[in-house]
Amino acid sequence: MAIHCKIDKPLTSYVARHSFANCLKQKGVATEIISGSLGYQNLAITEAYLKDMDNSVLDAASALLL
């Protein structure tokens, strides 16, 4: 799939889950729904997962300015 889409980074199930959760969050989907979609039983795990994504998005945006 990566070759077909001309993506030069490895695509893994983690990348797919991360992208899926990030897209849902950006669309305003409730954390509880995202948590259930990922199969997590504990909402705190999803909140921590989404918080890490927030930091990576901010870091990437900040890097554009440097």
GUKOL-27266 format. One record per residue (C-alpha): residue number from 1; x, y, z; residue in one letter. Coordinates in Angstrom, 3 decimals, always signed. Layout:
NUM	X	Y	Z	a
...
***
This chain:
1	+0.000	+0.000	+0.000	m
2	+2.834	+2.408	+0.857	a
3	+4.459	+1.864	-2.522	i
4	+1.162	+2.388	-4.328	h
5	+0.577	+5.666	-2.447	c
6	+4.239	+6.701	-2.817	k
7	+4.790	+6.817	+0.942	i
8	+8.426	+6.227	+1.865	d
9	+7.793	+5.439	+5.535	k
10	+6.872	+2.037	+6.931	p
11	+3.153	+1.486	+7.422	l
12	+2.281	-0.578	+10.455	t
13	-0.877	-1.409	+12.361	s
14	+0.249	+1.177	+14.941	y
15	+0.407	+3.862	+12.248	v
16	-3.076	+2.871	+11.056	a
17	-4.545	+3.000	+14.588	r
18	-2.804	+6.297	+15.301	h
19	-4.105	+7.839	+12.064	s
20	-7.612	+6.481	+12.673	f
21	-7.783	+7.900	+16.202	a
22	-6.274	+11.214	+15.142	n
23	-8.761	+11.638	+12.284	c
24	-11.680	+10.909	+14.597	l
25	-10.376	+13.393	+17.162	k
26	-9.928	+16.098	+14.530	q
27	-13.519	+15.501	+13.387	k
28	-14.741	+16.131	+16.935	g
29	-15.672	+12.560	+17.822	v
30	-16.041	+12.013	+21.571	a
31	-13.151	+10.332	+23.354	t
32	-15.499	+7.592	+24.595	e
33	-16.366	+6.676	+21.004	i
34	-12.711	+6.673	+19.956	i
35	-11.892	+4.507	+22.958	s
36	-14.541	+1.974	+22.010	g
37	-13.405	+1.997	+18.383	s
38	-9.850	+1.187	+19.458	l
39	-11.077	-1.570	+21.764	g
40	-9.860	+0.012	+24.985	y
41	-11.710	-0.852	+28.182	q
42	-10.209	+2.036	+30.138	n
43	-10.953	+5.601	+29.041	l
44	-7.746	+6.841	+30.711	a
45	-5.680	+4.833	+28.210	i
46	-7.404	+6.555	+25.295	t
47	-7.009	+9.964	+26.909	e
48	-3.279	+9.382	+27.360	a
49	-3.006	+8.108	+23.774	y
50	-4.797	+11.171	+22.390	l
51	-2.747	+13.513	+24.594	k
52	+0.447	+12.087	+23.098	d
53	-0.956	+12.801	+19.649	m
54	-1.644	+16.417	+20.605	d
55	+1.993	+16.849	+21.578	n
56	+3.299	+15.317	+18.357	s
57	+1.050	+17.548	+16.240	v
58	+2.206	+20.628	+18.140	l
59	+5.839	+19.565	+17.849	d
60	+5.487	+19.091	+14.087	a
61	+3.823	+22.474	+13.694	a
62	+6.510	+24.172	+15.765	s
63	+9.222	+22.529	+13.687	a
64	+7.862	+24.303	+10.619	l
65	+8.753	+27.620	+12.203	l
66	+12.334	+26.695	+13.031	l
***
